[in-house]
Amino acid sequence: MKFAHLSDSPSAQPTLAIVVDEMAHFVADLVPNRSFPHLQDLIEAGPEALDEVTAALQQAPADAGTPLKDLSFSSAVLNPPQVLAVGLNYDEHASELSLNNDSGPVLFALFPNSLNGHGREVPLPTRLSNEVDYEGELGVIIGRPAKNVSVEEALDYVFGYTAVNDITARNLQFLEPQWSRCKSFDGFTPVGPVVLTADEAPDPQALAITTDVDGLRVQDSTTGFMIRSVAELVSALSQSTTLLPGTLISTGSPGGAGRSRKPQLFLVPGTEVTVTIEKIGELTSYCVQEDLTA
């Protein structure tokens, strides 16, 4: 099943919907007696709530739903309790940035203001960085509290998967000892277009992942090249912190970053970026100049 946050205009409040083919079925219409405005609410309500929504969808009229072409996407996760990102989880990416990844998962937090949606604009802070880079990544959404879980049981704690573009101001990344600021400008974390429930991707290490910049294929890999698998990451992170329901974990980027290309390829106003992950879909962003008057 695929969940998304959709609205009838970019400025309207998004609500939770199920995407089937090119149609959206709003959860509020399927179960009007329950309140699941966002995916976070549904996850926190537990597996019985998911079963209820699934049953309601199966009973919906064949002609129900709203065409996706008439709707706008917001971030596929809204109000997550934690947004965690793992760096240097593909050897090729660590090598191209000349950074060491031997000590264990490189972990940093992303600020919630950075969350963005499919088809939305990414404002570029050119006053602070002219080295803004893309990073296509698999996102993992935790379904229930995970603490001290083993690798063998870790995937049982996963609700679903999504695509993430971990946009990064490279000059700040190499200037500062932490990575949160360089990746947490407003709109720097597009997520979506949907969250795919875990049952539809039983092997998260077998998903193709690509990134295209203005039609040029710049990243082309699979999640099978992760140094630490999704299960290993969930297990490792749960040893030091409780992963709360709804937590988003971005699992690292394959090689092909713009900083490492010759010539270098950074994002500029007018650039279109699309991250595609098998079974999840295409996450497209449009880069614009930051509006300092807003």
One Martini backbone bead per residue (centre of mass of N, CA, C, O) as a GRO file, in nm:
protein
  294
    1MET     BB    1   0.099   0.034   0.018
    2LYS     BB    2   0.023   0.387  -0.049
    3PHE     BB    3   0.130   0.688   0.105
    4ALA     BB    4  -0.003   1.031   0.124
    5HIS     BB    5   0.026   1.390   0.108
    6LEU     BB    6  -0.265   1.580   0.020
    7SER     BB    7  -0.384   1.845  -0.205
    8ASP     BB    8  -0.561   2.095  -0.401
    9SER     BB    9  -0.307   2.274  -0.307
   10PRO     BB   10  -0.004   2.402  -0.211
   11SER     BB   11  -0.154   2.580   0.038
   12ALA     BB   12  -0.288   2.348   0.150
   13GLN     BB   13  -0.385   2.115   0.367
   14PRO     BB   14  -0.267   1.813   0.427
   15THR     BB   15  -0.371   1.470   0.366
   16LEU     BB   16  -0.438   1.147   0.397
   17ALA     BB   17  -0.351   0.894   0.147
   18ILE     BB   18  -0.426   0.655  -0.101
   19VAL     BB   19  -0.238   0.503  -0.359
   20VAL     BB   20  -0.395   0.408  -0.679
   21ASP     BB   21  -0.225   0.447  -0.912
   22GLU     BB   22  -0.386   0.761  -1.020
   23MET     BB   23  -0.524   0.750  -0.728
   24ALA     BB   24  -0.698   0.908  -0.450
   25HIS     BB   25  -0.762   0.801  -0.105
   26PHE     BB   26  -0.908   0.937   0.150
   27VAL     BB   27  -0.913   0.849   0.477
   28ALA     BB   28  -1.153   1.028   0.574
   29ASP     BB   29  -1.353   0.876   0.371
   30LEU     BB   30  -1.310   0.577   0.461
   31VAL     BB   31  -1.287   0.677   0.792
   32PRO     BB   32  -1.494   0.901   0.940
   33ASN     BB   33  -1.471   0.785   1.253
   34ARG     BB   34  -1.174   0.869   1.215
   35SER     BB   35  -0.831   1.009   1.305
   36PHE     BB   36  -0.605   1.048   1.009
   37PRO     BB   37  -0.439   1.308   0.885
   38HIS     BB   38  -0.173   1.144   0.934
   39LEU     BB   39   0.060   0.903   0.934
   40GLN     BB   40   0.137   0.931   1.230
   41ASP     BB   41  -0.145   0.857   1.340
   42LEU     BB   42  -0.158   0.573   1.222
   43ILE     BB   43   0.093   0.452   1.349
   44GLU     BB   44   0.012   0.511   1.651
   45ALA     BB   45  -0.256   0.324   1.633
   46GLY     BB   46  -0.166   0.079   1.479
   47PRO     BB   47  -0.234  -0.218   1.308
   48GLU     BB   48  -0.545  -0.199   1.328
   49ALA     BB   49  -0.572   0.062   1.165
   50LEU     BB   50  -0.456  -0.045   0.904
   51ASP     BB   51  -0.669  -0.265   0.865
   52GLU     BB   52  -0.911  -0.073   0.849
   53VAL     BB   53  -0.820   0.087   0.599
   54THR     BB   54  -0.788  -0.152   0.409
   55ALA     BB   55  -1.085  -0.248   0.420
   56ALA     BB   56  -1.209   0.020   0.318
   57LEU     BB   57  -1.074   0.018   0.040
   58GLN     BB   58  -1.197  -0.257  -0.059
   59GLN     BB   59  -1.504  -0.117  -0.032
   60ALA     BB   60  -1.468   0.078  -0.239
   61PRO     BB   61  -1.557   0.221  -0.503
   62ALA     BB   62  -1.436   0.205  -0.821
   63ASP     BB   63  -1.497   0.537  -0.867
   64ALA     BB   64  -1.320   0.628  -0.655
   65GLY     BB   65  -1.158   0.922  -0.613
   66THR     BB   66  -0.859   1.118  -0.700
   67PRO     BB   67  -0.675   1.261  -0.916
   68LEU     BB   68  -0.340   1.328  -0.900
   69LYS     BB   69  -0.332   1.570  -1.110
   70ASP     BB   70  -0.520   1.747  -0.889
   71LEU     BB   71  -0.268   1.729  -0.693
   72SER     BB   72  -0.066   1.788  -0.399
   73PHE     BB   73   0.242   1.737  -0.257
   74SER     BB   74   0.382   1.634   0.033
   75SER     BB   75   0.534   1.513   0.261
   76ALA     BB   76   0.535   1.172   0.345
   77VAL     BB   77   0.626   1.313   0.613
   78LEU     BB   78   0.473   1.426   0.923
   79ASN     BB   79   0.573   1.487   1.232
   80PRO     BB   80   0.823   1.353   1.318
   81PRO     BB   81   1.007   1.263   1.600
   82GLN     BB   82   1.236   1.171   1.388
   83VAL     BB   83   1.537   1.275   1.196
   84LEU     BB   84   1.752   1.051   1.040
   85ALA     BB   85   2.100   1.023   0.931
   86VAL     BB   86   2.316   0.844   0.706
   87GLY     BB   87   2.652   0.827   0.646
   88LEU     BB   88   2.858   0.655   0.444
   89ASN     BB   89   2.685   0.376   0.314
   90TYR     BB   90   2.878   0.400   0.059
   91ASP     BB   91   3.181   0.356  -0.070
   92GLU     BB   92   3.176   0.548  -0.314
   93HIS     BB   93   3.094   0.804  -0.154
   94ALA     BB   94   3.322   0.810   0.052
   95SER     BB   95   3.551   0.825  -0.160
   96GLU     BB   96   3.462   1.088  -0.317
   97LEU     BB   97   3.487   1.254  -0.024
   98SER     BB   98   3.722   1.156   0.160
   99LEU     BB   99   3.580   0.959   0.381
  100ASN     BB  100   3.537   0.796   0.681
  101ASN     BB  101   3.359   0.453   0.746
  102ASP     BB  102   3.478   0.250   0.989
  103SER     BB  103   3.339   0.307   1.285
  104GLY     BB  104   3.041   0.352   1.180
  105PRO     BB  105   2.760   0.500   1.192
  106VAL     BB  106   2.680   0.802   1.048
  107LEU     BB  107   2.519   1.044   1.255
  108PHE     BB  108   2.230   1.262   1.195
  109ALA     BB  109   2.027   1.543   1.203
  110LEU     BB  110   1.713   1.662   1.090
  111PHE     BB  111   1.524   1.926   1.029
  112PRO     BB  112   1.183   1.982   0.987
  113ASN     BB  113   1.208   2.231   0.783
  114SER     BB  114   1.330   2.041   0.542
  115LEU     BB  115   1.076   1.933   0.460
  116ASN     BB  116   0.949   1.788   0.150
  117GLY     BB  117   0.794   1.763  -0.170
  118HIS     BB  118   0.663   1.654  -0.440
  119GLY     BB  119   0.689   1.912  -0.678
  120ARG     BB  120   0.869   2.107  -0.530
  121GLU     BB  121   1.043   2.368  -0.398
  122VAL     BB  122   1.397   2.461  -0.375
  123PRO     BB  123   1.564   2.677  -0.183
  124LEU     BB  124   1.856   2.864  -0.259
  125PRO     BB  125   2.140   2.973  -0.054
  126THR     BB  126   2.358   3.164  -0.225
  127ARG     BB  127   2.480   3.340   0.014
  128LEU     BB  128   2.613   3.051   0.140
  129SER     BB  129   2.579   2.864  -0.136
  130ASN     BB  130   2.741   2.708  -0.447
  131GLU     BB  131   2.731   2.380  -0.320
  132VAL     BB  132   2.469   2.223  -0.410
  133ASP     BB  133   2.360   1.892  -0.341
  134TYR     BB  134   2.288   1.561  -0.414
  135GLU     BB  135   2.093   1.269  -0.249
  136GLY     BB  136   2.000   0.959  -0.302
  137GLU     BB  137   1.753   0.787  -0.086
  138LEU     BB  138   1.658   0.562   0.152
  139GLY     BB  139   1.364   0.547   0.341
  140VAL     BB  140   1.276   0.489   0.690
  141ILE     BB  141   0.985   0.371   0.872
  142ILE     BB  142   0.879   0.351   1.185
  143GLY     BB  143   0.623   0.150   1.365
  144ARG     BB  144   0.777   0.085   1.642
  145PRO     BB  145   0.931   0.059   1.919
  146ALA     BB  146   1.300   0.070   1.919
  147LYS     BB  147   1.499  -0.140   2.145
  148ASN     BB  148   1.749  -0.346   2.131
  149VAL     BB  149   1.761  -0.473   1.851
  150SER     BB  150   1.799  -0.708   1.628
  151VAL     BB  151   1.874  -0.788   1.314
  152GLU     BB  152   1.656  -1.018   1.280
  153GLU     BB  153   1.409  -0.808   1.394
  154ALA     BB  154   1.416  -0.518   1.262
  155LEU     BB  155   1.200  -0.532   1.022
  156ASP     BB  156   0.949  -0.549   1.222
  157TYR     BB  157   0.981  -0.214   1.275
  158VAL     BB  158   0.884  -0.157   0.985
  159PHE     BB  159   0.655   0.022   0.793
  160GLY     BB  160   0.843   0.176   0.565
  161TYR     BB  161   0.909   0.341   0.241
  162THR     BB  162   1.123   0.592   0.085
  163ALA     BB  163   1.218   0.890  -0.068
  164VAL     BB  164   1.535   1.077  -0.070
  165ASN     BB  165   1.673   1.416  -0.070
  166ASP     BB  166   1.998   1.495   0.052
  167ILE     BB  167   2.054   1.801   0.068
  168THR     BB  168   2.380   1.982   0.019
  169ALA     BB  169   2.614   2.202   0.165
  170ARG     BB  170   2.937   2.147   0.108
  171ASN     BB  171   3.099   2.381   0.232
  172LEU     BB  172   2.975   2.333   0.519
  173GLN     BB  173   3.049   2.036   0.561
  174PHE     BB  174   3.375   2.109   0.548
  175LEU     BB  175   3.368   2.341   0.780
  176GLU     BB  176   3.208   2.155   0.978
  177PRO     BB  177   3.166   1.905   1.241
  178GLN     BB  178   2.873   1.914   1.135
  179TRP     BB  179   2.563   1.818   0.928
  180SER     BB  180   2.288   1.957   0.985
  181ARG     BB  181   2.296   2.241   0.854
  182CYS     BB  182   2.378   2.163   0.550
  183LYS     BB  183   2.080   1.979   0.545
  184SER     BB  184   1.853   2.210   0.693
  185PHE     BB  185   1.731   2.369   0.502
  186ASP     BB  186   1.477   2.485   0.359
  187GLY     BB  187   1.370   2.208   0.169
  188PHE     BB  188   1.628   1.984   0.177
  189THR     BB  189   1.397   1.729   0.231
  190PRO     BB  190   1.281   1.539   0.019
  191VAL     BB  191   0.970   1.335   0.042
  192GLY     BB  192   0.896   1.052  -0.171
  193PRO     BB  193   0.581   1.048  -0.265
  194VAL     BB  194   0.577   0.786  -0.086
  195VAL     BB  195   0.467   0.528   0.135
  196LEU     BB  196   0.580   0.202   0.153
  197THR     BB  197   0.493  -0.078   0.261
  198ALA     BB  198   0.681  -0.344   0.377
  199ASP     BB  199   0.526  -0.580   0.228
  200GLU     BB  200   0.624  -0.455  -0.070
  201ALA     BB  201   0.941  -0.474   0.064
  202PRO     BB  202   1.099  -0.740   0.189
  203ASP     BB  203   1.372  -0.633   0.027
  204PRO     BB  204   1.564  -0.346   0.083
  205GLN     BB  205   1.830  -0.473  -0.089
  206ALA     BB  206   1.640  -0.469  -0.388
  207LEU     BB  207   1.675  -0.153  -0.490
  208ALA     BB  208   1.653   0.073  -0.715
  209ILE     BB  209   1.872   0.374  -0.765
  210THR     BB  210   1.812   0.712  -0.882
  211THR     BB  211   1.957   1.013  -1.044
  212ASP     BB  212   1.831   1.322  -1.191
  213VAL     BB  213   1.976   1.602  -1.383
  214ASP     BB  214   1.831   1.737  -1.629
  215GLY     BB  215   1.828   1.421  -1.750
  216LEU     BB  216   2.083   1.329  -1.596
  217ARG     BB  217   2.252   1.048  -1.505
  218VAL     BB  218   2.417   1.039  -1.170
  219GLN     BB  219   2.262   0.791  -1.038
  220ASP     BB  220   2.337   0.419  -1.028
  221SER     BB  221   2.181   0.180  -0.821
  222THR     BB  222   2.169  -0.014  -0.514
  223THR     BB  223   2.085  -0.121  -0.192
  224GLY     BB  224   2.300  -0.360  -0.198
  225PHE     BB  225   2.553  -0.141  -0.145
  226MET     BB  226   2.532  -0.130   0.136
  227ILE     BB  227   2.714  -0.155   0.416
  228ARG     BB  228   2.450  -0.111   0.587
  229SER     BB  229   2.172  -0.234   0.647
  230VAL     BB  230   1.868  -0.177   0.753
  231ALA     BB  231   1.882  -0.379   0.988
  232GLU     BB  232   2.157  -0.276   1.098
  233LEU     BB  233   2.070   0.014   1.153
  234VAL     BB  234   1.833  -0.028   1.343
  235SER     BB  235   1.992  -0.184   1.550
  236ALA     BB  236   2.219   0.021   1.611
  237LEU     BB  237   2.039   0.269   1.688
  238SER     BB  238   1.875   0.112   1.922
  239GLN     BB  239   2.112   0.106   2.136
  240SER     BB  240   2.099   0.442   2.197
  241THR     BB  241   1.794   0.465   2.090
  242THR     BB  242   1.465   0.526   2.065
  243LEU     BB  243   1.263   0.429   1.807
  244LEU     BB  244   1.003   0.596   1.702
  245PRO     BB  245   0.712   0.625   1.581
  246GLY     BB  246   0.782   0.771   1.257
  247THR     BB  247   1.062   0.747   1.205
  248LEU     BB  248   1.319   0.887   1.002
  249ILE     BB  249   1.551   0.708   0.783
  250SER     BB  250   1.841   0.792   0.621
  251THR     BB  251   2.070   0.555   0.441
  252GLY     BB  252   2.214   0.682   0.209
  253SER     BB  253   2.449   0.734  -0.063
  254PRO     BB  254   2.551   0.692  -0.355
  255GLY     BB  255   2.730   0.745  -0.605
  256GLY     BB  256   2.754   1.077  -0.786
  257ALA     BB  257   2.824   1.334  -0.683
  258GLY     BB  258   2.867   1.658  -0.784
  259ARG     BB  259   3.149   1.718  -0.647
  260SER     BB  260   3.292   1.458  -0.810
  261ARG     BB  261   3.264   1.573  -1.071
  262LYS     BB  262   3.375   1.614  -1.427
  263PRO     BB  263   3.246   1.849  -1.381
  264GLN     BB  264   3.091   2.000  -1.155
  265LEU     BB  265   2.749   1.942  -0.999
  266PHE     BB  266   2.531   2.189  -0.920
  267LEU     BB  267   2.273   2.348  -0.780
  268VAL     BB  268   2.035   2.559  -0.951
  269PRO     BB  269   1.841   2.774  -1.066
  270GLY     BB  270   1.625   2.545  -1.259
  271THR     BB  271   1.668   2.281  -1.140
  272GLU     BB  272   1.607   1.927  -1.194
  273VAL     BB  273   1.516   1.664  -0.957
  274THR     BB  274   1.534   1.291  -0.964
  275VAL     BB  275   1.424   1.041  -0.747
  276THR     BB  276   1.449   0.680  -0.788
  277ILE     BB  277   1.251   0.404  -0.654
  278GLU     BB  278   1.176   0.104  -0.643
  279LYS     BB  279   0.816   0.095  -0.593
  280ILE     BB  280   0.788   0.410  -0.518
  281GLY     BB  281   0.929   0.629  -0.717
  282GLU     BB  282   0.910   0.974  -0.799
  283LEU     BB  283   1.129   1.250  -0.689
  284THR     BB  284   1.058   1.588  -0.745
  285SER     BB  285   1.262   1.889  -0.795
  286TYR     BB  286   1.268   2.259  -0.775
  287CYS     BB  287   1.495   2.501  -0.828
  288VAL     BB  288   1.538   2.806  -0.638
  289GLN     BB  289   1.550   3.113  -0.533
  290GLU     BB  290   1.582   3.263  -0.257
  291ASP     BB  291   1.347   3.440  -0.054
  292LEU     BB  292   1.420   3.728   0.143
  293THR     BB  293   1.110   3.853   0.171
  294ALA     BB  294   0.944   3.616   0.326
   0.00000   0.00000   0.00000
